[in-house]
Amino acid sequence: MARVVPAWLLLPLAVWVVLPTWLSSAKFSSLIERISDPKDLKKLLRTRNNVLVLYSKSEAAAESHLKLLSTVAQAVKGQGTICWVDCGDAESRKLCKKMKVDLSAKDKKVELFHYQDGAFHTEYNRAVTFKSIVAFLKDPKGPPLWEEDPGAKDVVHIDNEKDFRRLLKKEEKPTLMMFYAPWCSVCKRIMPHFQKAATQLRGQFVLAGMNVYPSEFENIKEEYSVRGYPTICYFEKGRFLFQYDSYGSTAEDIVEWLKNPQPPQPQVPETPWADEGGSVYHLSDEDFDQFVKEHSSVLVMFHAPWCGHCKKMKPEFESAAEVLHGEGDSSGVLAAVDATVNKALAERFHIAEFPTLKYFKNGEKYAVPALRTKKSFIEWMRNPESPPPPDPAWEEQQTSVLHLSGDNFRETLKRKKHALVMFYAPWCPHCKKAIPHFTATADAFKDDRKIACAAIDCVKENNKDLCQQEAVKAYPTFHYYHYGKFVEKYDTNPTSLPGPECHILQPSRRLQGPELSQQQRILVGKDCSIVHEYNGTLIQKSVPESEVASLPGALRSSLLVEMSMILSASVIRVRDGLPLSASTDYEQGTGMQECRKYFKMLSRKLAQLPDRCILKTGRYNINFISSMGVSYMMLCTENYPNVLAFSFLDELQKEFITTYNMMKTNTAVRPYCFIEFDNFIQRTKQRYNNPRSLSTKINLSDMQMEIKLRPPYQISMGELGSANGVTSAFSVDYKGAGKISSAHQRLEPATLSGIVAFILSLLCAALNLIRGFHAIESLLQSDGEDLNYIVAFFLGTAACLYQWNPVWRNA
């Protein structure tokens, strides 16, 4: 009789079995996604725009990182995604190889790669700490934390209010605390000196830093009067004494001040200009109108006490007033208005910048030229020019800019593939500075019907709702639209070239056309030269004055030679030239139509060509490689490096073979049936058009060595035009230096009839051979066998063997 084991005895066994599994799964948070399938990672990168992936040599190697990343994942939940790929696992090894993760070095156990918007962004090389990784995922392109600087190791970095209060309570040594914001330029300038002083004063004083920009620190900012950044406070035994306000100090200045800390000296209040006396009349809201009526000629300066330009112009204005005062009222008088006090006048005359000059003649306001010196003030007042007519409004000028309103905004942009819209206010000084450059951009693209530069005056009543809908909160604001759909805000920072004669034309990267790289800026100078900046290198090319107006067509044709980039790519079946996939952004341009013809000609003759070739068409090169019945073809500029070109094609080949079954490619009957592969082509092309992003992603040494040992065959135009067959097209020897041999001929694929003929020939040869041996055996046993029969059988065998040669060549 079987004995029944008590349930309580089974409990330890169950715990022993289940507990290790549970502990293993509990090593990292459920927020970390473990991935082993390339398709899963590809889908994740397509659907998430901020992904940090941990690649590990083994599960044990990733243990400490997974523990840290589990807490990070909780902190960035909803803002970033963290994944883990175990490259030691057989299933994941293929994924690691595909993503070009190399963990073969003995000291390298893990890699952290960051992907943004579906593409590789950067290798994470900052401090592997909770704070650093969280800060990185919240702002992948932002600056590192101050504490990540090795030179700041002696600065005490405070993270929260609790740590701040604890420091003040327990620290006996005098403390100098810097309250800062990460974006503050003055903070960045003083930080190196602050941390150097911390090192020199280690053990005597405590120098600490705290980022109080987040809203959670409002109480601290209020308590210690933090009105700007940085604010540096001095504490003794936890008690706040005073602020240190010498923000231009060096480390030596800080050390010297801490030897004898003193409160800042009270600033002597600045005497208002109106109280200084002098020959300038100071007007207010109450007496302004009466004054300009009583004086026939008045030049008024609207100023602000804090304005540096006003302070610079004040002595000149005062000196001119003294001279005019000596001449009596015949030449007129100079007056001033403090716009910060007399706000009604400032609003009435639309004063938006300081200083602003207004001229009044017999009570009427007239425009004034740019006057800044004593001499110019006196000459103007003695002989005021006849007031020029006011400048026409921007929308009244004849330009290529489309001035839209709320009524026709949506309808107009729906017809434009690329549109850059400037939201502005006529009184805005920054808008006035941007208008000439924006107008020049519109003129450059005036011949392209697909591109538009439009402007919206947000001050007009019928445009206010539109500007509010488009989230316009400052002027000018630039938005990029694609067929009427908002894509992104265009952030522009106009700068000037060395010398006053040049001005900048900086179109949106989307407005540069298919042939222009997104890394470029275009600078147009007075000398009608084009300066092209690509990856930090300036290239200058002279352009005839007559061609400047025809940009961008002339620009594209002139600059494309200097540029180095991939323009398009295609995947084609070798057997019949059927296109399987291609770049969907392929557009027409100068010379492009001719290149498309070459693409088609090459597609029809791929079976006759070597597996790696280049066709040079002048300004452009067509490179392609063939493997497993599929050819990968690309169009690039003539100076694009071969090693990068074939590395790009190699990536396309590996991805295509991994993603699609070769049986499907062989049986496909419809052109472009794998058009979704274009997504990978676009991302890879983007990387290869920006060499800076390639440094951590690919290793070109292998491809360089391969091209050196076996250079690609260079197809000539004559060969392309006459390649009706293998013999006529490529009859010379190919030794890897631009020629081709029979060993590298790409022959016709096997057909069904060829295979049947091959098998029948083989059977006939075998049958004749057997019958020949039987005939020999009969001849040896009896003399009756005729020798001619034996010769006939062996001749039949030889004929069949000879027949194999053309059959094999066709197979």
Secondary structure, 3 states (H helix, E strand, C coil): CCCCCCHHHHHHHHHHHHHHHHHHHCCCCCCEEECCCHHHHHHHHHHCCEEEEEEECCCCCCHHHHHHHHHHHHHCCCCCEEEEEECCCHHHHHHHHHCCCCCCCCCCCEEEEEEECCEEEEECCCCCCHHHHHHHHHCCCCCCCHHHCHHHCCCEEECCHHHHHHHHHHCCCCEEEEEECCCCHHHHHHHHHHHHHHHHCECCEEEEEEECCCHHHHHHHHHCCCCCCCEEEEEECCEEEEEECCCCCCHHHHHHHHHCCCCCCCCCCCCCHHHCCCCCEEECCCCHHHHHHHCCEEEEEEECCCCHHHHHHHHHHHHHHHHHHHCCCCCCEEEEEECCCCHHHHHHCCCCCCCEEEEEECCEEECCCCCCCHHHHHHHHHCCCCCCCCCCCHHHCCCCCEECCCCCHHHHHCCCCEEEEEEECCCCHHHHHHHHHHHHHHHHCCCCCCEEEEEEECCCHHHHHHHHHCCCCCCCEEEEEECCEEEEECCCCCCCCCCCCEEEECCCHHHHCCCCCCCCEEEEECCCEEEEEECCEEEEEECCHHHHCCCCHHHHHHHCCCCCCEEEEEEEECCCCCEEEECCCCCCCCCHHHHHHHHHHHHHCHHHCCCEEEEECCCEEEEEEEECCEEEEEEEECCCCHHHHHHHHHHHHHHHHHHCCHHHHHHCCCCCCCHHHHHHHHHHHHHHCCHHHHCCCCCCHHHHHHHHHCCCEEECHHHHHHCCCHHHHCCCCCCCCCCCCHHHCCCCCCCHHHHHHHHHHHHHHHHHHHHHHHHHHHHHHCCCCCHHHHHHHHHHHHHHHHHHHHHHHHC
